[in-house]
Amino acid sequence: MKIKFLGTGTSTGVPEIGCKCEVCTSKDIKDRRLRASVLIHTENKKILIDCGPDFRQQIMDEEFSPMDGVLLTHEHYDHVGGLDDLRPFCKFDDVDIYSASSTLNALKLRIPYSFSEHKYPGVPTFRLHEVNPDEIFSVRGVNIQPVKVMHHKLSILGYRIGNFAYLTDVKFIPDEEYLKLKNLDVLVINALRIGEHMSHLNLEQALAEVDKIKPRKTYLIHMSHHMGLHEKVQEQLPENIFLSYDGLEIEM
């Protein structure tokens, strides 16, 4: 399995428009963060988790080949705003999208032209697949375990593929979901910033979750400029916990 971090930032991205803080003006490429998304290659299949508004920019240098499935964590714009840019992949076939029913229903309101009876030529076309958070499902033979987490009061999905798990926008993990996160080689989990936040784990809380889940390695994502400079924060992290960065590739 190969995982590429297409984007590792929060909803505003980094640099944030109009901000002149030391992170937003940093020359370190690792301090420049597009909206959070990962591309997974496994079992000769290509699976995207989330498709934010930076997707066109993120995918441009990747080999153009069919997208075997798109997993959506939830319907917030920074996670679905790039779905229209999947239209080139529809030349191969309709793109299969997997998520909870609430997210799929939101997509029909956000991009209704893709679901109308009489579609305008060239619009992206999708097949929607409802995910039951309590059941393993398959994307072209790749088994995927959904993980239900809370984003403030919104129930959203994380995903486990083999011994890799991707959790973003988490504030709280229900007790019963930890059973799905045992024996991970790699955990990806959000850590928005140093300070407290209403709907996201901050760094201290993310590290507490890592200590509870005990993966072999952890990569932090969905970070804002309030996290601090990549180089300085990384120096303070425990062994085997890493700040992710755009373009990072890992293999399992």
Protein Blocks (a to p, Z undefined) as FASTA:
>chain_A
ZZddfbfcdfkopadehiacfklmpcbfklpccdddddddeehiacdehjafklmmmmmm
pccdddfbdcdfblcfklmmmmmmmmmmmmmpccdddddfklmmmmmmmmmmlmgfbdce
hiacdddddddfkbccdeehiacddddddehjaccddddehjaccdehiabdcfklmmmm
goifbdcdddfblbdcfkbccfklmmmmmmmnopabdcdehiafknopfklmmmmpcehi
acddehiacdZZ
